[in-house]
Amino acid sequence: MRRQVIMLLAIAMMLTACNKQKQQQTDLADNPFVHPSETYMNAPDFTKIKAEHFAPAFDEGMRQHNEEIAAIVDNAEAPTFTNTIEALERAGQVLQRTSAVFFALTSADTNDELRAIEEEYVPKLTAHSDEIMLNDKLFARIKTVYETGLEGLQPDQVRLTKQYYDNYVKAGANLSAEDKEKLKKLNGEEAELTAKFGNMLTDATNVPVFFTDKAQLDGLSDSELQEAADLAKEEGKEGQWAIRLVNTTQQPVMAKLNNRDTRKAILEASINRCNNGDKYDTQEIIKRLATLRAEKAQLLGFKTFADWTLQDALAKNGETARNFLDRLAKLYQPKAAEDAKMLEEFAQKSEGPDFKLEAYDWAYYAEKMRKEQYDIDETQLSEYFVLDNVLHDGVFYAANKLYGLTFEQRTDVSVYNPDVTVYDVKNEQGEVIALYYFDPYARPSKSGGAWMSNFVEQSTLLGNKPVIYNVCNNKKPAAGQPCLMTWDEVTTLFHEFGHALHGMLSTQTYPSISGTNVSRDFVEFPSQFNEHWASEPTVFANYAKHYKTGEQMPAELRDKMIAAGNFNQAYSIGENIAASLIDQCWHALAVGDKVDDVQAFEQEALTKYGMLNAQIPPRYRSPYFRHIWSNDYSAGYYSYLWSEAVDNEVYAWIEAHGGMTRENGQRLADILLSRGNSEDLMVLFEQFTGHKEVDIEPLLRFRGLR
């Protein structure tokens, strides 16, 4: 009898397993990632994508990827570029499709369901990556191709093979079996904590600052006051006013607020995010992340995480990055002291001789001083910067003049949010070379800041043209009203579109080395370079038109604005240097270096480099520094300034050779923007500029430090 029961139970379990497998197959049959619809340019079909599709698609994507890796490893033929390196480039398509859309949504239009999936699957995806990167048999094949199979290959194939070999070594392929297991545990915990950090910071930043008296917000316009009242009502505090924070330390609204206590309250709310001992406090997470990264670096043969992660960057190691920042800091400090003294003396004219300038006063009095010196009114300026005009008649126009590109809006391509618009990108021959999505407006479901990424990577091997998106956080206007931008928002749009151009103009065979798949201290070069065209006279005249009259901004006002833009440069570069040094110092920790107090550590790091300045705080402080704790810029935030040095040297070459011409744009595209990572980036830089090393002088001149 017992035996019969056991047999019946076994049959029942088998039937259950079969039914479950059939159900999974049925579910996957309708999964838009596993079985994608045939869409234009292989773009995601957002009419079919639901949150419930991601988990099974991730599972199936990893399963298929593992099968593809096994087929490569078990191939009886000797390792070659085609059956190993190129096969790896073809593998993992389901996982790639799923990840591209999922992480786009978790950044730009998330919800509780997606966040729960993120926290569950980021560690799983990390573990999956580790299994592949630490696969001994796979690495042996890659190593064989690298050591004996390069003869007769094309230069990009040699570059790709070297990149695979270096990446596997960097990821721990040469470790012992015991150390590989240690590394997997470190990576898994790090992935779990980075996802948790990002979600906690998003929640903390979405908590508004409330005010009970409208007089506290004196200086805001009627429409801004109404928005603040509406936000308070949405948050359950009708009759009050609320100001939502942006992701940086300084809050743009403080330039307008006449009440000093209000400015102080807003800055304190910003600086104390994730640092209050409440449910949003990230300090324990970041201390643990710093420790994990130091342990990981030591395991991989490096003293610090910065040295490990920067080995394939232009800087090569943390010391070079810190020396670069130290040099900038020393050049910046006299200018910062000069600007602070000037601004404090200006404020004392109205506030009295005992007035001491604080960080929450800087933007307010800088704006007043700018208005007095240059007669500039930001509200008046913004009336000439209509988002649609800036995009179509500025950003797209400049791309046409330099690269011959045109943009045609499509309404038959599905989007993930109604605010998103989509464009065909065509070359001079009328051929569609890319698809471009633009998502302009802030919303609670979106992370702060602005960025670019791909839904589809460019690759002639896979037959894919680039499908690219830009995300910004402009304030959405009331229905029927235009979106008016600040000058900073205008340059941000040009910046992010520079990243998009880097992807659009890519002409590479292999996806791993196409588009923006370059080192962190090079990837910001195309974006920062593109900012220059925002103020180029012919481009500016084409888009800077009054939202009511359509008249161009008067030349006198434009000249004042450009001059005013060079005003207060010390603050901008100072907050960036400080944030970059915080990043570097966290990731210069070695195993055994213990941090008990996050704030004390940060102050000590800034003091060491002469950058502890109460009047000019870092652009991001440690507890809310998304770039380095959850956005893959760990030990790499310096790259913005490093890339700016590259950008200004390239721009100096352009200026010396005729400026904004189609010929110069084509040369830039051919030598730099279309090449991805298919050749050594410093070789390409030398080919364009004639210089073997990056000259810092153009950056110093542009920033007013020379």
Secondary structure, DSSP 8 states (H G I E B T S, - for coil): -HHHHHHHHHHHHHHHHHHHHHHHHHHHHT-TTTS----GGG---TTT--GGGHHHHHHHHHHHHHHHHHHHHT--S---IIIIIIHHHHS-HHHHHHHHHHHHHHHHS--HHHHHHHHHHHHHHHHHHHHHHT-HHHHHHHHHHHHH--TT--HHHHHHHHHHHHHHHHHTTTS-HHHHHHHHHHHHHHHHHHHHHHHHHHHHHTS-EEES-GGGGTTS-HHHHHHHHHHHHHTT-TTSEEE---SSSS-GGGGT---HHHHHHHHHHHHTTT-SSSTT--HHHHHHHHHHHHHHHHHTT-SSHHHHHTTTSSS-SHHHHHHHHHHHHHHHHHHHHHHHHHHHHHHHHHH-TT----HHHHHHHHHHHHHHHH---HHHHHTT-BHHHIIIIIIHHHHHHHH--EEEEESSS--SSTT-EEEEEE-TTS-EEEEEEEEEE--TTS-SS-EEEEEE--BTTTTB--EEEEEEEE----TT---B--HHHHHHHHHHHHHHHHHHT---SSGGGSTT-S-HHHHTHHHHHHHGGGS-HHHHHHH-B-TTT--B--HHHHHHHHHHHTTTHHHHHHHHHHHHHHHHHHTT--TT---S-HHHHHHHHHHHTT---TTS--SS-GGG-HHHHTSS-TTTTTHHHHHHHHHHHHHHHHHHTTSS-HHHHHHHIIIIIT-TTSS-HHHHHHHHHS-SS--SHHHHHHTT--
